[in-house]
């Protein structure tokens, strides 16, 4: 199955490349050049090749006073974090690596069952930079993780967080072939790595990035406190992606 998906993605990429080359040839042979893209619309120029591909979302346009909590990887399974998410009914999207949840899947199945709008989403199999892989490699990482998550949680993930936030149109093509509806990056990273980052001012629609690390409890508290200080509440991500017209 993965081979057929990889072939489809490769063919789609080839068709886009051929189309661009044909357009360039038409201009070079005396055909009319395409109308200039206004400077105020750089996204339209950059996204001309991306028609029909799942969007890359770092912020959700919304008038509601909401933010979105997302947590990556899944290596540290702190019971206190689970209690916070469940007891405070915090909606969250968990972008999990299969190897990180498989040794203690009950931790996450419990969160999904007991939490409020806690969903498991795709973060690839091995956290590889997808932009560096060929079509077969992208397929193995994205579709492979999706199949493992579906088997473990009974639901096919529809969102993908590309590792390192690394994404291009070829990654989006591969994601689409694997059933992904949107690629989710982030607005602010609250993760403590070598030191605790400065707490930013949150705005409605921001996507907060956290990781299942030993400091997640403190990092999550900072994020929730920052949301409260800004008059915002955590909300489920997918319904707002649909409301914004980013996902059908």
C-alpha positions as CSV (number, residue, x, y, z in Angstrom):
1,X,0.0,0.0,0.0
2,X,2.7,2.5,0.9
3,X,4.3,2.0,-2.6
4,X,1.1,3.0,-4.3
5,X,0.7,6.1,-2.2
6,X,4.4,7.0,-2.8
7,X,3.9,6.6,-6.6
8,X,0.8,8.8,-6.5
9,X,2.6,11.5,-4.6
10,X,5.6,11.3,-7.0
11,X,3.3,11.6,-10.0
12,X,1.5,14.6,-8.5
13,X,4.8,16.3,-7.9
14,X,5.9,15.6,-11.4
15,X,2.7,16.9,-12.9
16,X,3.1,20.2,-11.0
17,X,6.8,20.5,-12.2
18,X,5.8,19.8,-15.8
19,X,3.0,22.4,-15.6
20,X,5.3,25.0,-14.3
21,X,7.8,24.2,-17.1
22,X,5.2,24.4,-19.8
23,X,4.1,27.8,-18.5
24,X,7.7,29.0,-18.6
25,X,8.1,27.7,-22.2
26,X,4.9,29.5,-23.3
27,X,6.3,32.8,-22.0
28,X,9.7,32.2,-23.5
29,X,8.2,31.5,-27.0
30,X,6.2,34.7,-27.1
31,X,3.1,33.7,-25.1
32,X,1.6,36.2,-22.8
33,X,3.3,36.5,-19.4
34,X,1.2,36.0,-16.4
35,X,-0.1,39.1,-14.7
36,X,2.2,40.5,-12.0
37,X,1.2,39.5,-8.5
38,X,0.6,42.5,-6.3
39,X,3.2,43.0,-3.6
40,X,0.4,42.9,-1.0
41,X,-0.3,39.3,-1.9
42,X,3.0,37.3,-1.6
43,X,1.2,34.3,-0.2
44,X,-0.8,33.9,-3.4
45,X,2.4,33.8,-5.4
46,X,4.1,31.4,-3.1
47,X,1.0,29.2,-2.9
48,X,0.2,29.2,-6.6
49,X,1.7,25.7,-6.8
50,X,-0.1,24.6,-3.7
51,X,-3.7,24.6,-4.9
52,X,-5.5,21.6,-3.5
53,X,-2.9,20.8,-0.9
54,X,-3.6,20.7,2.8
55,X,-2.8,24.1,4.5
56,X,0.1,24.8,6.8
57,X,-1.4,26.5,9.9
58,X,0.6,28.3,12.6
59,X,-2.4,30.5,13.8
60,X,-6.1,30.0,13.4
61,X,-8.1,33.1,12.3
62,X,-10.9,33.4,14.8
63,X,-12.9,36.1,16.7
64,X,-13.4,33.8,19.6
65,X,-11.3,34.2,22.7
66,X,-9.5,30.9,22.4
67,X,-6.0,29.4,22.1
68,X,-4.9,25.9,21.1
69,X,-2.8,23.6,23.3
70,X,-0.6,21.1,21.4
71,X,1.8,18.6,22.9
72,X,4.5,16.7,20.9
73,X,6.4,13.4,21.0
74,X,5.1,11.6,24.0
75,X,8.3,10.4,25.8
76,X,7.6,11.5,29.3
77,X,4.4,10.1,30.9
78,X,3.8,12.3,33.9
79,X,0.6,11.4,35.9
80,X,0.4,14.9,37.2
81,X,0.1,16.3,33.6
82,X,-2.6,13.8,32.8
83,X,-4.5,14.9,36.0
84,X,-4.2,18.5,34.9
85,X,-5.6,17.9,31.5
86,X,-8.4,15.7,32.7
87,X,-9.4,17.6,35.9
88,X,-9.2,21.0,34.3
89,X,-10.9,19.7,31.1
90,X,-8.2,21.2,28.9
91,X,-8.7,20.5,25.2
92,X,-5.5,19.4,23.6
93,X,-4.0,17.9,20.4
94,X,-1.3,15.3,21.1
95,X,1.1,14.9,18.2
96,X,2.6,11.5,19.1
97,X,5.5,9.4,17.9
98,X,4.5,5.7,17.8
99,X,7.7,4.7,19.7
100,X,7.0,7.2,22.4
101,X,3.5,6.0,23.3
102,X,3.8,2.3,22.5
103,X,5.6,1.3,25.7
104,X,2.8,2.8,27.8
105,X,-0.2,3.3,25.5
106,X,-2.6,3.2,28.4
107,X,-1.4,6.6,29.6
108,X,-2.6,8.1,26.3
109,X,-5.7,6.0,25.8
110,X,-6.8,7.1,29.3
111,X,-6.2,10.7,28.4
112,X,-8.3,10.4,25.2
113,X,-11.1,8.5,27.1
114,X,-11.2,10.8,30.1
115,X,-10.2,14.1,28.8
116,X,-12.3,16.8,27.1
117,X,-11.5,17.0,23.4
118,X,-8.1,15.4,23.8
119,X,-7.2,14.0,20.4
120,X,-4.1,12.1,19.1
121,X,-2.6,13.3,15.9
122,X,0.3,12.5,13.6
123,X,4.0,13.5,14.2
124,X,5.6,10.9,11.9
125,X,7.3,7.6,12.8
126,X,10.8,8.7,13.7
127,X,10.7,12.5,13.8
128,X,12.6,12.8,10.5
129,X,12.9,16.0,8.6
130,X,10.4,15.3,5.9
131,X,11.8,17.8,3.4
132,X,15.0,15.6,3.3
133,X,13.2,12.4,2.3
134,X,12.2,11.0,-1.1
135,X,8.5,10.2,-1.8
136,X,8.8,6.7,-0.4
137,X,10.4,8.0,2.8
138,X,7.8,10.6,3.3
139,X,5.1,8.0,2.8
140,X,6.7,5.6,5.3
141,X,6.9,8.3,7.9
142,X,3.5,9.9,7.6
143,X,1.3,7.0,6.5
144,X,3.2,4.6,8.7
145,X,2.6,6.7,11.8
146,X,-1.1,7.3,10.8
147,X,-1.7,3.5,10.5
148,X,-0.1,2.8,13.9
149,X,-2.0,5.6,15.6
150,X,-5.2,4.4,14.0
151,X,-4.6,0.9,15.3
152,X,-3.8,2.0,18.8
153,X,-6.6,4.7,19.3
154,X,-9.3,3.6,16.9
155,X,-9.2,6.9,15.0
156,X,-7.3,8.0,11.9
157,X,-5.4,11.2,12.6
158,X,-6.2,14.0,10.2
159,X,-3.6,16.6,11.4
160,X,0.2,16.3,11.0
161,X,2.8,18.2,12.8
162,X,5.9,18.1,10.6
163,X,9.0,17.6,12.7
164,X,11.0,20.8,13.2
165,X,8.2,22.6,11.4
166,X,10.0,21.7,8.2
167,X,7.5,21.7,5.3
168,X,7.4,22.3,1.6
169,X,4.9,21.4,-1.2
170,X,6.3,17.9,-1.6
171,X,5.7,17.3,2.1
172,X,2.1,18.6,1.7
173,X,1.6,16.3,-1.3
174,X,2.8,13.3,0.7
175,X,0.6,14.3,3.6
176,X,-2.5,14.6,1.4
177,X,-1.8,11.1,0.0
178,X,-1.9,9.9,3.6
179,X,-5.2,11.5,4.4
180,X,-3.9,14.6,6.2
181,X,-6.2,17.6,6.2
182,X,-3.8,20.2,7.6
183,X,-0.2,20.5,8.7
184,X,0.0,22.3,12.1
185,X,3.0,24.3,13.1
186,X,2.9,26.8,16.0
187,X,2.7,30.4,17.1
188,X,4.6,30.1,20.4
189,X,6.8,27.4,21.9
190,X,6.5,27.2,25.7
191,X,8.9,24.2,26.0
192,X,11.7,24.4,28.5
193,X,14.8,23.1,26.8
194,X,18.1,24.3,28.2
195,X,16.3,27.2,29.9
196,X,12.7,28.4,30.4
197,X,11.7,30.7,27.5
198,X,10.2,34.1,28.1
199,X,6.4,33.9,28.3
200,X,4.9,35.6,25.3
201,X,1.6,37.6,25.1
202,X,-1.0,35.2,23.7
203,X,-3.6,36.3,21.2
204,X,-6.8,34.7,20.0
205,X,-6.1,31.8,17.6
206,X,-2.6,31.2,18.7
207,X,-1.2,27.7,18.7
208,X,0.9,26.8,21.7
209,X,3.6,24.2,21.3
210,X,4.6,22.0,24.3
211,X,6.5,18.6,24.5
212,X,6.1,15.6,26.7
213,X,9.3,16.3,28.6
214,X,10.0,16.2,32.4
215,X,9.2,19.9,32.6
216,X,5.8,19.6,30.8
217,X,3.9,20.1,34.1
218,X,5.5,23.5,34.7
219,X,5.4,24.4,31.0
220,X,1.7,23.6,30.7
221,X,1.0,25.7,33.8
222,X,2.8,28.7,32.3
223,X,0.8,28.3,29.0
224,X,-2.5,28.0,30.9
225,X,-1.6,31.0,33.1
226,X,-0.7,33.0,30.0
227,X,-4.0,32.2,28.3
228,X,-5.9,33.2,31.4
229,X,-4.0,36.4,31.7
230,X,-5.0,37.2,28.1
231,X,-8.6,36.4,28.7
232,X,-8.4,33.3,26.5
233,X,-9.5,29.7,27.0
234,X,-8.0,26.5,25.5
235,X,-10.2,25.1,22.7
236,X,-10.4,22.0,20.5
237,X,-8.3,22.6,17.3
238,X,-10.2,20.8,14.6
239,X,-13.6,22.5,15.0
240,X,-12.0,25.9,14.7
241,X,-10.0,24.8,11.7
242,X,-13.3,23.9,10.1
243,X,-15.0,27.1,11.2
244,X,-12.1,29.2,9.7
245,X,-12.5,27.3,6.4
246,X,-9.0,25.8,6.6
247,X,-10.3,22.2,6.7
248,X,-13.5,20.8,5.2
